[in-house]
């Protein structure tokens, strides 16, 4: 695939934009480029077979394509191939860590640290385990500008701390958290504290490097990375994967099975029970190819320019209140209006062909910390342009005239 020299031209690669649509909900799920759609169609039409088992050519080719994506993911996040586990999404990846690593390493009296801006997927799995085990959950508060209170984080560390689980970039505020600094601080305090990073937003907007972050676990999902739904990634250090017990049992994760006992495969295979999302994984590989061809630095620069434009344009709409004004942000802006409800605003925007998300964005504790029930969230992707922002502003002014 030839390198993309003009990010603004990428919009033509996404069939959905054949309609005049201002899609500003990429933080929820990204649109799909034709290369991903065509690749998945081609696999299902001409190259589909179950993998890892068949001795016939069709199965062997499908297996090779599937496993090649593991290598692409590893290179994409600067990891080793034997550390990449395919899951259904970020949610399953975090549940896997909680159920496997957590159930064998956390006990009553231990402490883990989360942050007030976590997605429910990085809160609820730990609460479910907490109910069974009895450890404590401490929470890093969020400051008024949408950044984490780093001093409070430092004060939460103790000899009982076993885990820090933190989002790299907030799906609601856009704040990019100082994860590398948090990791260094935690590890300097106590070397065996484990760090889990939710990279669902950062891997899309700016990329991640697990060696640079210094974390122990990292999770992201395919559908936010211009790939299909139903596929995600858990990265974990090889020594941790080897020590962790299986998450689910079934085919493809076993060495041998008898009623006297079962032995399991090592590495990622131990955590990939059953027939996987074959077509979706291959589609994720095509999405990674697309993003790398576009250039993550190019994407980040384009989105930063567009984010600045959006912040300035929305700042000229009367009666809006913004949440998350940190200097380090990905392409997300959340706001409320003093002249209408979030839901009414969204309905008027929809009638104008503008797609935004309203609600708590699976971050109810964060909303509570700001004293609100939810926000209107506009989020951009590599295909977004100034016309989308202009359409948003125009529709908001129309909504204000109608609803205030």
N, C-alpha and C positions, 0 to 999 in steps of 0.2 A: 504494500500500500504506500503510495507516494506521500511525502510529508505535506502537511497542510501549512501553507504559508500565510493564509489570511483567515483568522478565526471568525471574522464576520461572515465569511462565506460558508461556514459550517452549517448554518441554518438550512441550507438547501439539501443537506444530507438527511434531514428528519422529515419524513412524509407528512406527519401530523400538521406541519405548518403550511401545507398547501391551502388549508383554510386560514383565513386571517384571524389568528388566535394569539392573544397575549398570555402565554403560559408562564405564570409566576408562582409555581408550586413545585419547583425542582427539589426543594428540601424534603418533600414528602415522597416523591418518586420522579425520576428523570424520564424524559421522552427517549425514544430509541432511534438510533441512526439506522439507515437502510442496511449497512454492512452487518449489523446484528440480526436484523429481521431476515435478510437473505441467507445468512449463515445458518440460522436455526431452521429455516424452511428447507434449505439444501440437505441438512442432516436428516430431517424427518422424511424428506422425499426420496433420498438416494443413498444415505449412508447410515441409517439407523439400525442398531442391534444392541442387545444387552452387552455389558462390558465385563471384563476380567474373567469370563468363564468360557466363552466360545472359542473353539479352535479353528473355526472357519474365518475366511478373510474379512467378511463384513464386520464381525465382532472384533477382530484384531485391529482393524482400521479405526473403529469407533473407540476402542480402548486407548489407542495411541493418541487420538485427538483429545479425548477426555484428560488423560494424564499429562498431555502437553500443556494444558491450562494450569496445572499445578505449578509447573515451571514458570509460566508467565506471571502468575500471582507472586511467586517467590521473588522473581526479579523485580516486579513492580513495587514491592515493599522492602526490598533488600534483605531477604530472608533465605534460609535454606529450604530446599524443596521438601525435605522430610519433616518440616515443621508446619506445613499448610494442610489444614483440615477443611473439607467442604461441608457446609451446613446449609440449612434452608434460608437463613438470614442472620442478622446480628443478634436478634432475640434468642434464637436457638444456640448460637455460639456462646452467649453469656450464660444461658441456662446450663449448657454443657460444662462450663468451668465451675459454676456453682455446685452442680450435682456431682461432678467427678472430683475435681481438685478440692472444692470447698468441703464436701462431706467427709473427706479423709484428712483434711488439714486444719479445719476450724473446730473449736470445742467451746464449751461453756467457759466464760471468763475472758475469751479472746475479744478483740475489737477489730472492726473494719471501718474504713473511712470512705464515704461517698460524698458527693457534692449536691447542693440544692438545685443545680441545673440539670441533673441527670434525667434522661428519658426513662420512662417507666420500665423499659427493658433492662435497665441497669440499676433498678431499685427492687422490683418485685421478686426476681429470683433469689436475691439475698434475704429478703424478708421471709420467703417460704422456707429457706434453709435455717434462718434464725429461729423460726418456730420449732424446728426439730432439734436444733443444737443448743441454742441459748446464748450465743455471742451477742455483743453490743454493736450497734450501728451508730457511728458518729457522722455528722454532716457539716461540710465546709459551707459557710454562708456565702451569699452573693451580695456584692456591694451595689449601690444605686446605679452605677454605670454599667452593670452587667458583668463585671469581672469578679473572679473569686477573691475572697479575703485570704491572701496568702499568709498573713500573720496568724490568722485563726487556724489555718491548716497546720502550720508549724506547731501551734499549741495543742492540737488534737493528737499529734503523734505521741505514742507512749510505748513502754516495754511490752504492752499487750497487743499492739497493732500487728495484724497479720496481712492485711490487704488494703491497698488503695485502688478503688475502681472509679475512673474519671473519664468524662467525655473530652475528646480532643477539641471539638468545636461544637458549641451549643446549637441544637436544631431549632431553637426558638429565638435566641438573641444573636446568633452568629459569632459570639465571642470565641476567639481562639485561646484556649487555656495554655499556660506555660508548663506543659506536661513534662518536658525535659528537665526543667528546673524542679518540678515537684518530685520527679523520680530521683534525681540526685539528692534532694533534701531528705526524702524518705529513706533511701538506701544508706546515706551517710549517718542517719539517726540509728538505723537498725538494718543491717545488710540483708536479712532474710525476709523483709517485707516484700510481698509480691504486688506487682502493679498490673492492672488490667486497663486497657485503653479502648474506649468506644470510638472508632474512627469512621463512623458512618458518614459524617459530613466532611471531615478533613480529607479523606481519600479522594473525594470527588473534586474538591475545590483547589487543593494545593498539594496533595500527595502526602505520603507518610514514609518514613524510613525507620524500621523497628530498631536498628542498631543505633541510630541517632537519638531516638526517644529513650532507649534503655529500658523499655518495659519488658514484662514477662509474658503477657497475653495481649492480643490485639484482635478486634473484631470489626468487620464491615460487611455491608450487604451489596448484592449485585444490582438491584433495581434502582438504587440511587447513583450508580456508576454507569448509567446509560446502558445497562444490561437488563436481563429478564428478572422477573420475580422468581421466588422459589429457590434462590441460591445465595449463599453467603460464605464468608470465610472466617475461620478461627485460626490465628497464628499463635503458636505457643513454643517456648523454648523446648528443644528436643528432649532434654533431660526431664522436663516436667511432664511432657506427653508420655514418656516411657514409664514414669512413676504413677501416672493417673490411671484409675480403674476405668473400664468401659462405661460409656454413658447409656448405650442401648445395646441389646443383644439381637443377633440374627445373622443372616447370611452376609458373607464378604468381610466380616470382621474376625473370623475364627481361623485357627490353624486346624483344630480337630474338635469333634463333638462326640461325646458318648454319654450314657446315663451315669457313668462313673465320674464324669467331669469334663470340662471344656477348657481348651487352651486358646489364647487369642493372638492375633497378629500384633506386630509392633507398629509404632509410629502412627501416622494419620489413619491407616486402615482400621485400627482398633476402634476408631470413633465414627466409622462410616458404614453402619449396619444397613443392610438391605440395598435394593436397587436404587441408585442415586438419581439425581436430576441430571441425566446425561445431556440432554439437549440444552438445558439451561446453563450448565457448566461450560459447554462449548460456546454458547452465546456470550457468556461472561468473558471468555477468552477473546472473542471478537471485539467486545466493548473495550477491553484493556488495550488491544491493538489500536483501536480508534483513538483513545485518549492519549496514548503514547505518540501516535503519529501527529496529533494536534499539538502535542507538547504541553506538559503540565505547567511549565513556566509561562507559556503563552496564554493558557487558559486562565491562570491566576492573574496575570496582568490585565487581560480583557475584563475579567469579573471585578477586579479592583476598580478599574476606570468606571465600569457601569454601576458599581455600588456607590461610588462617590456621586455619580450623576443622579442616582435614585434618591440618595439621602438629601441632596440639594433640592431636587424637584418636590419631594414630599414635604420638605421643610417649608415650602411656600403655600401649602394647603392649610387653611385656618382650622384650628380646633383639634389638631392631632397631637397625641402624646406618644413619645417613642420609648421603647424599652430595649436596652442594650446599646450603649453608645461607646463601647470600648474602641481603642485605636486599632487593635488587632481583631479583625472580623472577616468572616467569609460572607458570601453574597446573600445575606438575610436581613430583612428589616421588619420588626414587629411594632405595631402601634394600635392605639385605640383612638376613638373620636369622641369629643364631648357633645356631639350633635346627633348621634345615632348608635344603635347597637351594632356589634360586630356582624351578627347574622344578617341584619337588614342591609348593611354595607355590602356584604358579599353577594347578596341577591341582585343588587343593582349593578355591581361589577360584572356579574355573570351575564346579565342582559346586554352588557356592552362588550362581551367577548373577552373579558379579563378574568383569568383563573388565579385566585388566591386561596389561602387556607385560613379558616377561622376556628377558634376554640382554644383548648389548653395545650394542644400539640404534644400530648402524652407527657406533659411536664407539670402536673397539678401542684406538686410542692413548690416549684418555681413561681407559678402564678400566685400561690398563697403568699409567698414572700414579698411579692409586689402589691398584694392587696387587691388583686383582680381575678376574674374568672377565666379570662382568655384574651387573646389579641387577634388582630388581623395580621397575617404574615405574608409578605411578598418575598419570594426567593428566586434567584436567577441561576442560570446554567450557561454552558459555553455557547449555546445557541441564542441566548437572550440578546436584545439590542435596545437602543434608545427609543425606538418606536413602541416597544412594550411598556417602557416606563411612561412615555407620553400618554399612552392609552390608559394606563393606571391612573395617572393624575387627572386626566380628562374625566374619567368615570367617577373618580372620587368627588370632583367638583359637582358633577351631575347628581351624585348621591346626596351631597350636602344640600343642594338646592331643593331636592325632593323631600328629604327627611328632616331637615332642621326647621 
